[in-house]
Amino acid sequence: MSMCVYACSEVLLMGGDSAKGQMQQLQEGVDVVCGTPGRIDDLVSSGKLDLSGVSYPPTAWEEGC
């Protein structure tokens, strides 16, 4: 049995944390983005997060469910 290991970078986008720090991580390039709908919407609306190159459709879970 062989195993392949891939390194990937990720960023967590959520309110309450520094948006500046999150944007810096995005500018450095990431493979996986995980975040709250509000912060993601804010960054997309302001043009700081471009989802045009997303390979997999986003999945959302609602905490209140």
Buried (B, 14 or more C-beta within 10 A) or exposed (E): EEEEEEEEEEBEBBEEEEBEEBBEBBEEEBEEBEBBEEBBEBBEEEEEBEEEEEEEEEEEEEEEE
